[in-house]
Amino acid sequence: MDYKMTDDKVRNSFETSGDNLQGNIQGNQGNIGDINQTYSITNYHAPVIDEQTKAEFYGRKELRKMVKKRWIEGFLYDVFHPESSEKSLPMIKLVLEERPDAVKPPFQRQEVSRVLPTGMSEFEVFDQIGAGQTLLILGESGAGKTITLLKLAEDLIDRAEKDESLLIPVVFNLCSWRSKDKNQEIADWLIKELEDKYKAHDFGKTWIDKKQLILLLDGLDEVKADLRKACVQKINEFIKKYGPTKVVVCSNIEEYEDIGVKLEFEGAIFIRPLTSEQVNEYLDNAVEKQVAVKSLLQQDTKLQELAMSPLMLSILTQACQGYQGKTVEHLSQKGSLEELTKDVFDVYIERMFSKETDGKPREYKLPYLNPQTKQWLTWLAQKMEKASQKEFFIEQMQPTWLGSKAQYLFGNMLIGGSILGLTFGLIAFLSAWVTCKTCTEDSIKWAGINGIIAFVFFGLVLGWGKADIKTVETIKWSWQEAKNSLLFGGIIAILVWLLLIFALSLWYGRNLEVSLNNIVFRSSALGGIIAGLSYVLSNALKGPAIQTKTYPNQGIWVSLKSAIIIVLIISVPLIMLILFRIDRPNIGSRFGLRWAMFLGLGFGGGADCIKHFTLRFLLHRNNYIPWNYARFLDYASERSFLKKVGGGYIFVHGMLQKHFARMK
């Protein structure tokens, strides 16, 4: 399909010529990227849709805003335009090389690699490909591949904001493609990522099917090694099936060449390492002349090789600031390039620990010992590497991070059962006191029995139920969830009914009158119905995750709020039912109401809050994390180990994450 711009003026308005897109190697980020760009936008229009609904229109608009806020404002702008930095560092101009041999185009053309002309960027290459643009961006670690990808996204978003018909660029990280059976289709993965990361629950499949997105896929090299070949094959299958969908993929060149299968793309470019002239120009243009670094580079050829990476040049420059003499002497003793890289990161870490804290908020001056900080960051990096995870949310920690499943299950039984048992007993006591207007020995005993029953029941449910923690962040009615919950809700109703008959009969003994016996049966039945209905309602009222998290652990706090709201939604109509439809509300009806409140709390998000609390408690007890985890992560962000993006955290660079993960 050929998409044409009908107005030359519109086309001209999208033509951009600018100064060099320059990767700012800032002290706090350790990222780079300087791309010369002069290009025009063509073929970026979304296919014409005869009946595009208003909801879908606003969905596209929200998706574009979310991509911009998450990746451009939340990440790219902080790299290129940081609010503050210790030292102002110059920018680097990157040199690009065309690599047609890295991909397998549909028509088997034979071309050799060539350095692109001065001023020509990968954006121009992408623009010149034409319909069905597919481009592979290769480079060494730390060469600026991600920054290059995000800058392309920024320019495409800017133009899409001016013309709603243009395709929307969306950034994905391929590290989350980790299907165990290697058969996960890219389209299915994209739809799930659109739902999970961008909350496009209603239109994700439509946008993929109708080719309304520009897919920017970062981190092919971050896919698990045994899955990379299958991932490339699935991408090729996706390209064939979905025709002219525009796709850009980034990968480390070494890992890509080891795959053995090529992407069937139209073009590929390689970000060339820096030359010695570029390095010297960078050091000479620094606000503070990097004399010590230049001297060190002149003495050590291995360090010269390391400095060819823009990221490592940035890290080295920052590491040497403040105590150059000691750093030069220490680094010059290193042998292999791998040892040298490790040592540069070690020196960088120590340098970040020594950053000034004057004028900083109190949490940045907390007395975290440096060894303890490194231990906690090492544990976090190891877990993220194992899970192929680049972005960390506190509420998304799972029991598998603890290491001992038995310890977690026992903790759930003990802590969850105790909390819910005490809550249930307290509710029983208060309901008896409100009904009888007095505190009697019987009411205390009754509260104790309720607490014990709840402790056993919910201890088993929390201990032996599904271990995964899933937050309940919004409330939305789902007929499908209600239908799926009917069977288990019926089982709960029968069990609670039988338990009530047994408990009430045991409580009142053999002296039950016929009329009282009838009331016990009726109220027990009502209690069972209330309990089963509560389970169905609490599951049917669970909605999707909130669209954009703005503070740490937001999912858990919102889950607790949702649980309370669900309890109120369930309890109020049941209270009215009990008051007007039962003869003895102080027997089974009170018990049923307590179960309604309890199941609403437990299955409406409260149980997952308890599981999260248990996991956090056990992780803290094992010294894997501090108790106030969010405050520590903010501290690590200020020290330029992590970067805070919305309510989540990422390491400032994947190489730093890997460095921490290798620590003991």
KALIN-V563848 format. One record per backbone hydrogen bond with DSSP energy under -0.5 kcal/mol. CO is the residue of the C=O (numbers start at 1). NH is the residue of the N-H. Records with the same first field share a line. If there is no record, write none. Layout:
CO = NH  NH
//
This chain:
1 = 3
2 = 4
4 = 6
7 = 11
8 = 12
9 = 13
10 = 14
11 = 14
12 = 15
16 = 39
20 = 22
21 = 23  35
22 = 24  34
23 = 25  33  92
24 = 26
26 = 29  30
34 = 36  94
35 = 21
37 = 18
39 = 16
40 = 42
44 = 167
48 = 50
49 = 52
51 = 53
53 = 57
54 = 58
55 = 59
56 = 60
57 = 61
58 = 62
59 = 63
60 = 64
61 = 65
62 = 66
63 = 67
64 = 68
65 = 69
66 = 70
67 = 71  72
68 = 72  73
69 = 74
71 = 76
72 = 77
75 = 79
76 = 79  80
77 = 81
87 = 27  89
88 = 287
90 = 25
92 = 23  94
95 = 272
96 = 116
97 = 270
98 = 114
99 = 102
100 = 103
103 = 105
106 = 108
107 = 109
109 = 111
114 = 98
117 = 120
121 = 125
122 = 126
123 = 127
124 = 128
125 = 129
126 = 129  130
130 = 133
133 = 247
134 = 266  267
135 = 249
136 = 138  269
137 = 251
138 = 271
139 = 253
140 = 143
142 = 311
144 = 148
145 = 149
146 = 150
147 = 151
148 = 152
149 = 153
150 = 154
151 = 155
152 = 156
153 = 157
154 = 158
155 = 159
156 = 160
157 = 161
158 = 162
159 = 162  163
163 = 166
165 = 46
167 = 169
168 = 214
170 = 216
172 = 174  218
173 = 176
174 = 177
176 = 178
179 = 182
185 = 189
186 = 190
187 = 191
188 = 192
189 = 193
190 = 194
191 = 195
192 = 196
193 = 197  198
194 = 198  200
195 = 199
199 = 201
200 = 204
203 = 207
204 = 208
205 = 209
206 = 210
207 = 212
208 = 211
212 = 168
213 = 215  246
214 = 170  216
215 = 217  248
216 = 172  218
217 = 250
218 = 174
219 = 222
220 = 223
224 = 227  228
225 = 228
227 = 231
228 = 232
229 = 233
230 = 234
231 = 235
232 = 236
233 = 237
234 = 238
235 = 239
236 = 240
237 = 241
238 = 242
240 = 243
242 = 245
244 = 132
246 = 215
247 = 135
248 = 217
249 = 137
250 = 220
251 = 139
252 = 256
253 = 257
254 = 258
255 = 259
256 = 259  260
263 = 104  265
267 = 136
268 = 99
269 = 138
270 = 97  272
271 = 140
275 = 279
276 = 280
277 = 281
278 = 282
279 = 283
280 = 284
281 = 285
283 = 286  290
287 = 289
289 = 291
290 = 294
291 = 295
292 = 296
293 = 297
294 = 298
295 = 299
296 = 300
299 = 301
300 = 304
301 = 305
302 = 306
303 = 307
305 = 308
306 = 309
308 = 274  310
309 = 313
310 = 314
311 = 315
312 = 316
313 = 317
314 = 318
315 = 319
316 = 320
317 = 321
318 = 321
323 = 327
324 = 328
325 = 329
326 = 330
327 = 331
328 = 332
330 = 333
331 = 334
336 = 340
337 = 341
338 = 342
339 = 343
340 = 344
341 = 345
342 = 346
343 = 347
344 = 348
345 = 349
346 = 350
347 = 351
348 = 352
349 = 353
350 = 354
351 = 354
352 = 355
357 = 360
361 = 364
362 = 365
363 = 366
366 = 368
367 = 369
369 = 373
370 = 374
371 = 375
372 = 376
373 = 377
374 = 378
375 = 379
376 = 380
377 = 381
378 = 382
379 = 383
380 = 384
381 = 385
382 = 386
383 = 387
384 = 389
385 = 388
392 = 649
393 = 396
394 = 397
398 = 401
399 = 402  403
403 = 405
404 = 408
405 = 409
406 = 410
407 = 411
408 = 412
409 = 413
410 = 414
411 = 415  416
412 = 416  417
413 = 417
414 = 418
415 = 419
416 = 420
417 = 421
418 = 422
419 = 423
420 = 424
421 = 425
422 = 426
423 = 427
424 = 428
425 = 429
426 = 430
427 = 431
428 = 432
429 = 433
430 = 434
431 = 435
432 = 436
433 = 437
438 = 440
440 = 444
441 = 445
442 = 446
443 = 447
444 = 448
445 = 449
446 = 450
447 = 451
448 = 452
449 = 453
450 = 454
451 = 455
452 = 456
453 = 457
454 = 458  459
455 = 459
456 = 460
457 = 461
458 = 462
459 = 463
460 = 464
461 = 465
468 = 470
471 = 473
474 = 476  543
478 = 482
479 = 483
480 = 484
481 = 485
482 = 486
483 = 486
485 = 489
486 = 490
487 = 491
488 = 492
489 = 493
490 = 494
491 = 495
492 = 496
493 = 497
494 = 498
495 = 499
496 = 500
497 = 501
498 = 502
499 = 503
500 = 504
501 = 505
502 = 506
503 = 507
504 = 508
505 = 509
508 = 511
513 = 517
514 = 518
515 = 519
516 = 520
517 = 521
518 = 522
519 = 523
520 = 524
521 = 525
522 = 526
523 = 527
524 = 528
525 = 529
526 = 530
527 = 531
528 = 532
529 = 533
530 = 534
531 = 535
532 = 536
533 = 537
534 = 538
535 = 539
536 = 540
537 = 541
539 = 542
540 = 478
541 = 476
549 = 647
551 = 554
553 = 557
554 = 558
555 = 559
556 = 560
557 = 561
558 = 562
559 = 563
560 = 564
561 = 565
562 = 566
563 = 567
564 = 568
565 = 569
566 = 570
567 = 571
568 = 572
569 = 573
570 = 574
571 = 575
572 = 576
573 = 577
574 = 578
575 = 579
576 = 580
577 = 581
578 = 582
584 = 587  589
585 = 590
587 = 591
588 = 592
589 = 593
590 = 594
591 = 595
592 = 596
593 = 597
594 = 598
595 = 599
596 = 600
597 = 601
598 = 602
599 = 603
600 = 604
601 = 606  607
602 = 605  607
605 = 609
606 = 610
607 = 611
608 = 612
609 = 613
610 = 614
611 = 615
612 = 616
613 = 617
614 = 618
615 = 619
616 = 620
617 = 621
618 = 622
619 = 624  625
620 = 623
627 = 629
628 = 632
629 = 633
630 = 634
631 = 635
632 = 636
633 = 637
634 = 638
635 = 639
636 = 641  642
637 = 640
641 = 652
643 = 645  650
644 = 646
645 = 648
648 = 645
649 = 392
650 = 643
653 = 656  657
654 = 658
655 = 659
656 = 660
657 = 661
658 = 662
659 = 663
660 = 663
//
